[in-house]
Amino acid sequence: MKSPSVSVILPTYNESANIVKLIQAVTVNIPAGWEYQIIVVDDNSPDNTLDVVSNTFAGDSRIETILRTEDRGFAKSIRTGIEHASGDRIVVMDSDLTHDPVEISKLLHVSDIYDFVSGSRFCAGGSMVDTSHYLLSMFYNWSLRLLIHTQVQDNLGGYYCARREMLLDLPMDEIFFGYGDYYFRLLHFIQKKGASIVEVPALYLPREEGKSKSNWGKMFISYSVAGIKLKWRIRQLEL
């Protein structure tokens, strides 16, 4: 009987201070009996993130690296990882240690039943250490849920496990662009497809090292524009 397999996708940009610790933690938290592949997709980080990975894990064929020098961007890096993945399941997580690798075994376990499992800050039991970030995200999620009528509580979390074949069957060009806004587009198209989605509680941690790439003002504007565009698309299809 073939062992289950998972590909863990880690999009990176200037994460040399966190990436080794993250990869080590991911490998420890993959359940026994699972074959795994860890794909680091790097947007040509000037801090040599990819070199750190290649030098530290040289000889380990389970740790793969992809360098992107053109048409860069967070969501596009994730798409590249998905298209490169070979595992039956795909886990996507941030590379700044805000997504706790301890949750991986839970995500994989629940993915035996559901097509898409989202690690959620806002379902019962979920939380976030950074209180101000948590409250801002909660408020914005309420607004987003009203706008696009999603039944998902955490539309911007970005920590999830999915069946690879299901993801590859989605309209990738309509989803994977921009930054964290790709996630609510992904959720929309998964729901539209009729695939099963469940949220499981997850604790989101503060960044340990390095500088956050988040600019709250720009994110608020860009995410709002993306939400309005998605709402317009939904309405056009309903007419």
C-alpha positions in Angstrom: 0.0 0.0 0.0 1.4 3.4 -1.0 2.2 5.8 1.9 0.4 9.1 2.0 2.5 12.1 0.8 2.5 15.8 1.5 4.2 18.7 -0.2 4.8 21.7 2.1 5.1 25.0 0.3 7.1 27.8 1.8 7.1 31.1 -0.1 10.1 33.2 0.9 11.5 36.7 0.6 14.3 37.8 3.0 13.6 34.9 5.5 17.2 33.8 6.0 16.9 34.3 9.7 13.8 32.0 10.0 13.9 29.5 7.2 16.2 26.9 8.7 14.4 26.8 12.0 11.1 26.5 10.1 12.2 23.7 7.9 13.5 21.7 10.9 10.2 22.3 12.7 8.2 21.2 9.7 10.1 17.9 9.4 9.6 17.1 13.1 5.8 17.7 12.8 5.0 15.6 9.8 3.3 12.5 11.1 5.0 9.1 11.0 4.2 7.2 7.8 3.9 10.3 5.6 6.3 10.9 2.8 7.1 14.5 2.4 8.6 17.2 0.1 9.4 20.7 1.3 9.4 23.3 -1.5 11.0 26.7 -0.7 9.9 29.1 -3.4 12.1 32.2 -3.2 11.5 35.6 -4.9 15.2 36.2 -5.4 15.8 37.4 -1.8 18.7 39.8 -1.5 19.5 38.3 1.9 20.4 34.9 0.2 17.6 32.9 1.8 17.9 30.3 -1.0 21.6 29.8 -0.5 21.0 29.3 3.3 18.5 26.5 2.5 20.7 24.9 -0.2 23.8 24.9 2.0 22.1 23.8 5.2 20.1 20.9 3.6 22.5 19.9 0.9 22.0 16.2 0.0 18.5 16.0 1.4 16.4 15.4 -1.7 13.2 16.1 0.3 14.1 19.8 0.5 13.7 21.5 -2.8 14.3 25.1 -3.8 12.8 27.2 -6.6 14.3 30.6 -7.5 11.9 33.1 -9.1 13.5 36.1 -10.8 10.6 37.3 -13.0 6.9 38.1 -12.5 7.5 37.8 -8.7 4.9 38.0 -6.0 3.7 36.2 -2.9 0.6 34.5 -4.5 2.5 33.6 -7.7 5.2 31.9 -5.6 2.5 29.8 -4.0 1.1 28.9 -7.4 4.6 27.9 -8.6 4.9 25.6 -5.5 1.6 24.0 -6.1 2.4 23.3 -9.7 5.7 21.8 -8.8 4.4 19.7 -5.9 4.2 15.9 -6.1 2.4 15.1 -2.8 -1.2 13.9 -2.5 -1.8 16.7 -0.1 -0.4 20.3 -0.1 0.3 22.4 3.0 0.9 26.1 2.5 2.2 28.2 5.3 4.1 31.5 5.8 7.8 31.4 6.3 8.1 33.8 9.1 7.2 31.3 11.9 3.8 33.0 12.4 2.1 29.7 11.3 3.0 27.1 13.9 4.3 23.8 12.3 2.7 22.0 15.3 -0.6 22.4 13.5 0.5 20.3 10.4 -0.4 16.9 11.9 -3.9 18.2 12.6 -4.4 19.7 9.2 -3.3 16.4 7.6 -5.5 14.3 9.8 -8.6 16.4 9.0 -7.8 16.4 5.3 -8.7 12.7 5.2 -12.3 13.8 5.3 -12.3 17.3 3.8 -10.9 18.6 0.5 -9.6 21.9 2.1 -8.7 22.4 5.7 -8.0 26.0 6.9 -6.1 26.8 10.1 -8.3 29.6 11.5 -7.7 32.3 14.0 -11.4 33.0 14.4 -13.2 29.7 14.8 -13.7 28.4 18.3 -10.3 27.7 19.8 -8.3 29.7 17.3 -6.3 32.8 18.3 -3.4 35.1 17.7 -0.6 36.2 20.1 -0.5 39.7 18.6 -3.7 41.2 20.0 -3.8 44.4 17.9 -3.2 42.3 14.7 -5.9 39.9 15.8 -8.4 42.6 16.3 -7.7 44.4 13.1 -7.9 41.1 11.2 -11.1 40.1 12.9 -12.7 43.5 12.0 -11.6 43.2 8.4 -12.8 39.6 8.1 -16.3 40.7 9.3 -16.3 43.3 6.6 -15.1 40.8 4.0 -17.7 38.3 5.0 -20.4 40.9 4.5 -19.1 41.9 1.2 -18.6 38.6 -0.5 -21.0 36.5 1.6 -18.4 33.9 2.5 -19.2 31.4 5.2 -15.6 31.0 6.2 -14.6 32.9 9.3 -10.9 33.5 8.6 -10.6 34.6 5.0 -7.0 35.9 5.2 -5.2 33.3 7.3 -3.3 31.5 4.5 -2.4 28.4 6.5 -4.1 25.4 5.0 -4.0 21.8 3.7 -5.7 20.8 0.5 -5.9 17.9 -2.0 -3.4 18.6 -4.8 -5.7 17.5 -7.6 -8.5 19.7 -6.4 -6.2 22.8 -6.3 -4.9 22.1 -9.8 -8.4 21.9 -11.2 -9.1 25.5 -10.1 -8.8 28.6 -12.4 -5.3 29.5 -11.3 -5.1 32.7 -13.3 -8.1 34.1 -11.5 -6.8 33.3 -8.0 -3.0 33.5 -7.7 -2.0 37.1 -8.0 -1.5 39.9 -5.4 -0.6 39.2 -1.8 -2.8 37.8 0.9 -6.0 38.7 -1.0 -5.4 35.6 -3.1 -6.7 33.6 -0.2 -10.3 34.8 -0.2 -10.3 34.3 -4.0 -9.1 30.8 -3.5 -11.8 30.1 -0.9 -14.5 31.5 -3.2 -13.5 29.3 -6.1 -13.2 26.2 -3.9 -16.7 26.8 -2.6 -18.0 27.5 -6.1 -16.5 24.2 -7.2 -18.5 22.4 -4.5 -15.5 21.1 -2.7 -15.7 20.5 1.1 -14.1 23.1 3.4 -13.6 23.1 7.1 -11.9 25.4 9.5 -9.8 24.1 12.4 -8.5 26.2 15.3 -5.0 27.5 15.0 -2.7 29.8 17.1 -0.9 32.4 15.0 2.4 33.4 16.5 4.4 36.7 16.3 7.3 36.9 13.8 10.6 35.8 15.5 13.2 37.3 13.3 13.4 39.7 10.3 11.1 42.5 9.2 7.5 42.1 8.3 6.5 42.8 4.7 3.0 43.9 5.7 2.0 47.6 5.2 -1.4 47.9 6.8 -2.5 51.0 4.9 -1.6 49.5 1.5 -3.0 46.1 2.4 -6.3 47.6 3.5 -6.7 49.4 0.2 -5.5 46.6 -2.1 -7.5 43.9 -0.2 -10.6 46.1 -0.3 -10.2 46.7 -4.1 -9.7 42.9 -4.6 -12.8 42.2 -2.5 -14.9 44.7 -4.5 -13.7 43.2 -7.8 -14.6 39.7 -6.6 -18.0 40.9 -5.5 -18.5 42.4 -8.9 -17.5 39.2 -10.6 -19.9 37.2 -8.4 -22.8 39.6 -9.2 -22.1 39.5 -12.9 -22.3 35.7 -12.9 -25.5 35.8 -11.0 -27.2 38.1 -13.5 
